[in-house]
């Protein structure tokens, strides 16, 4: 029994944990880059932004709302042709990066947009009065001021993406979600299923602790 448990941990759980961490880290990085760009465009083109443009704002706002309205499991299936066009396959952890990034980017964009709107408007007006350019206002005032709130929000996004990897595991992406379903639920092995959930709980605790740590440093 002990040897079987060790084999399960070393040959199945550990490799799948590394796949989960790969999917979460890469997709979060890509989603943050895309989400930051979208948030900057939204905050600049907002009606009270640095360069209001209702057409661009409304277009992006609508696209983001549409993507966010998709349940993740449906999104994976709906964009299979898009995933194949980019990765060459729709199965595996690399293929899962596409729907994970696509689901995470709008969520992060909203988080950063909301954080940027909370920046003190008097500070922005003061920067304008000193002749600061739009780029300087965005990158030297708004983003640094909003950084603690952005870090806190991205922590939530990372945990949400971790939850999505479990669903991605159900459609061939691998990871801990696949272990829980294939070796736990499908084989009626509660030890594996709840053991995998326990590992995910530990991961969430560590991610939240890291987010809280960086928030306190930057605040």
C-alpha positions as CSV (number, residue, x, y, z in Angstrom):
1,X,0.0,0.0,0.0
2,X,2.8,2.3,1.0
3,X,4.8,1.5,-2.2
4,X,1.6,2.0,-4.3
5,X,1.1,5.5,-2.7
6,X,4.7,6.4,-3.3
7,X,4.5,5.3,-7.0
8,X,1.3,7.3,-7.4
9,X,2.9,10.4,-6.0
10,X,6.2,10.2,-7.8
11,X,5.0,8.9,-11.2
12,X,1.6,10.6,-11.5
13,X,1.0,13.5,-9.1
14,X,4.4,15.2,-9.2
15,X,4.6,15.3,-13.1
16,X,1.0,16.4,-13.3
17,X,1.7,19.1,-10.7
18,X,4.5,20.4,-12.8
19,X,2.1,20.6,-15.8
20,X,-0.4,22.5,-13.7
21,X,2.3,25.0,-12.6
22,X,3.4,25.3,-16.2
23,X,-0.1,26.1,-17.4
24,X,-0.8,28.5,-14.6
25,X,2.5,30.4,-14.8
26,X,2.7,30.8,-18.6
27,X,-1.0,31.6,-19.1
28,X,-1.0,34.1,-16.3
29,X,2.0,35.9,-17.7
30,X,0.5,36.0,-21.2
31,X,-2.9,37.0,-19.8
32,X,-1.3,39.8,-17.7
33,X,0.5,41.2,-20.7
34,X,-2.6,41.2,-22.9
35,X,-4.9,42.4,-20.0
36,X,-2.6,45.3,-19.1
37,X,-2.6,46.4,-22.7
38,X,-6.4,46.2,-22.9
39,X,-6.8,48.0,-19.6
40,X,-4.5,50.9,-20.7
41,X,-6.5,51.3,-23.9
42,X,-9.8,51.2,-21.9
43,X,-8.7,53.7,-19.3
44,X,-7.3,56.1,-22.0
45,X,-10.3,55.9,-24.2
46,X,-12.9,56.1,-21.4
47,X,-15.1,59.2,-21.5
48,X,-13.1,60.8,-18.7
49,X,-9.8,59.4,-19.9
50,X,-6.7,61.0,-21.3
51,X,-7.9,60.6,-24.9
52,X,-11.6,59.8,-24.9
53,X,-12.8,57.6,-27.8
54,X,-16.3,56.1,-27.3
55,X,-16.0,53.8,-30.3
56,X,-12.8,52.1,-29.3
57,X,-13.9,51.9,-25.7
58,X,-17.3,50.5,-26.5
59,X,-15.8,48.0,-28.9
60,X,-13.3,46.6,-26.4
61,X,-15.8,46.8,-23.6
62,X,-18.2,44.6,-25.6
63,X,-15.5,42.1,-26.7
64,X,-14.3,41.7,-23.1
65,X,-17.9,41.2,-21.8
66,X,-18.6,38.6,-24.5
67,X,-15.4,36.5,-23.7
68,X,-16.0,36.8,-20.0
69,X,-19.6,35.5,-20.4
70,X,-18.4,32.1,-21.8
71,X,-18.2,29.3,-19.2
72,X,-14.6,28.1,-19.4
73,X,-15.4,24.5,-20.4
74,X,-17.5,25.9,-23.3
75,X,-14.7,28.3,-24.3
76,X,-12.2,25.5,-24.6
77,X,-14.5,23.7,-27.0
78,X,-15.6,26.8,-28.9
79,X,-12.1,27.9,-29.8
80,X,-10.6,24.5,-30.8
81,X,-10.1,25.6,-34.4
82,X,-8.3,28.8,-33.1
83,X,-6.2,26.7,-30.7
84,X,-5.2,24.3,-33.5
85,X,-4.3,27.2,-35.8
86,X,-1.9,28.5,-33.2
87,X,-0.5,25.4,-31.4
88,X,-1.1,22.8,-34.0
89,X,-3.2,20.6,-31.7
90,X,-6.1,21.0,-29.2
91,X,-4.8,18.5,-26.7
92,X,-2.1,18.8,-24.1
93,X,-0.9,21.5,-21.7
94,X,0.5,23.7,-24.5
95,X,-2.9,23.7,-26.2
96,X,-4.5,24.6,-22.9
97,X,-2.5,27.8,-22.8
98,X,-4.7,29.3,-25.5
99,X,-8.1,29.1,-23.7
100,X,-6.5,29.8,-20.3
101,X,-4.9,33.0,-21.7
102,X,-8.1,33.9,-23.5
103,X,-10.2,33.5,-20.4
104,X,-7.7,35.2,-18.1
105,X,-6.8,38.3,-20.2
106,X,-10.3,39.9,-20.0
107,X,-10.6,39.2,-16.3
108,X,-7.2,40.8,-15.6
109,X,-8.0,43.7,-18.0
110,X,-11.1,44.5,-15.8
111,X,-9.0,44.2,-12.6
112,X,-6.3,46.6,-13.9
113,X,-8.9,49.0,-15.4
114,X,-10.7,49.2,-12.1
115,X,-7.4,49.7,-10.2
116,X,-6.3,52.5,-12.6
117,X,-9.6,54.3,-12.1
118,X,-9.0,54.4,-8.4
119,X,-5.8,56.5,-8.9
120,X,-6.3,60.0,-7.4
121,X,-7.5,62.3,-10.1
122,X,-5.9,65.3,-8.4
123,X,-2.5,63.6,-8.9
124,X,-3.2,63.1,-12.6
125,X,-4.3,66.7,-13.0
126,X,-1.2,67.9,-11.2
127,X,1.0,65.8,-13.6
128,X,-0.8,67.4,-16.5
129,X,-0.2,70.9,-15.1
130,X,3.5,70.1,-15.0
131,X,3.4,69.1,-18.6
132,X,3.6,65.4,-18.3
133,X,2.8,63.5,-21.4
134,X,0.1,60.8,-21.6
135,X,2.7,58.1,-21.6
136,X,4.4,59.5,-18.5
137,X,1.0,59.8,-16.7
138,X,0.2,56.2,-17.5
139,X,3.5,54.5,-16.8
140,X,5.0,56.8,-14.2
141,X,2.0,57.8,-12.2
142,X,-1.1,55.6,-12.8
143,X,0.5,52.2,-13.0
144,X,2.9,52.7,-10.0
145,X,0.1,54.2,-7.9
146,X,-2.3,51.3,-8.8
147,X,0.3,48.5,-8.4
148,X,-0.7,47.2,-4.9
149,X,-4.3,46.9,-6.1
150,X,-3.2,45.3,-9.4
151,X,-1.1,42.8,-7.5
152,X,-4.0,41.9,-5.2
153,X,-6.3,41.5,-8.3
154,X,-3.8,39.4,-10.2
155,X,-3.6,37.1,-7.2
156,X,-7.3,36.4,-7.6
157,X,-6.8,35.9,-11.3
158,X,-4.0,33.3,-10.7
159,X,-6.2,31.3,-8.4
160,X,-9.1,31.5,-10.9
161,X,-6.7,30.3,-13.7
162,X,-5.6,27.4,-11.4
163,X,-9.3,26.4,-11.1
164,X,-9.6,26.6,-14.9
165,X,-6.6,24.2,-15.3
166,X,-8.6,21.6,-13.4
167,X,-11.4,21.9,-16.0
168,X,-8.8,21.9,-18.8
169,X,-7.6,18.6,-17.4
170,X,-11.0,17.1,-18.2
171,X,-10.4,17.6,-22.0
172,X,-6.9,16.3,-22.3
173,X,-4.7,19.1,-21.0
174,X,-3.3,17.0,-18.2
175,X,-2.5,18.5,-14.8
176,X,-3.9,17.8,-11.3
177,X,-7.5,18.1,-12.6
178,X,-6.9,15.2,-14.9
179,X,-5.4,13.1,-12.0
180,X,-8.5,13.8,-9.9
181,X,-10.9,12.8,-12.6
182,X,-9.0,9.9,-14.3
183,X,-7.4,8.3,-11.3
184,X,-9.8,9.5,-8.6
185,X,-13.4,10.0,-9.8
186,X,-13.4,7.5,-12.7
187,X,-11.7,4.8,-10.7
188,X,-13.7,5.5,-7.5
189,X,-10.5,6.2,-5.7
190,X,-11.4,8.7,-3.1
191,X,-7.8,8.8,-1.7
192,X,-6.5,10.1,-5.0
193,X,-9.4,12.5,-5.6
194,X,-9.3,14.1,-2.2
195,X,-5.5,14.0,-2.1
196,X,-5.4,15.9,-5.4
197,X,-7.9,18.5,-4.0
198,X,-5.7,18.8,-0.9
199,X,-2.7,19.6,-3.1
200,X,-4.8,22.3,-4.9
201,X,-5.8,23.8,-1.6
202,X,-2.2,24.0,-0.6
203,X,-1.3,25.7,-3.9
204,X,-4.1,28.3,-3.4
205,X,-2.9,29.0,0.1
206,X,0.6,29.6,-1.1
207,X,-0.5,31.8,-4.0
208,X,-2.7,33.9,-1.7
209,X,0.1,34.2,0.9
210,X,2.5,35.4,-1.9
211,X,-0.1,37.9,-3.2
212,X,-0.7,39.3,0.3
213,X,3.1,39.5,0.9
214,X,3.7,41.5,-2.2
215,X,0.7,43.7,-1.6
216,X,2.0,44.7,1.9
217,X,5.4,45.4,0.5
218,X,4.1,47.7,-2.3
219,X,1.3,49.3,-0.3
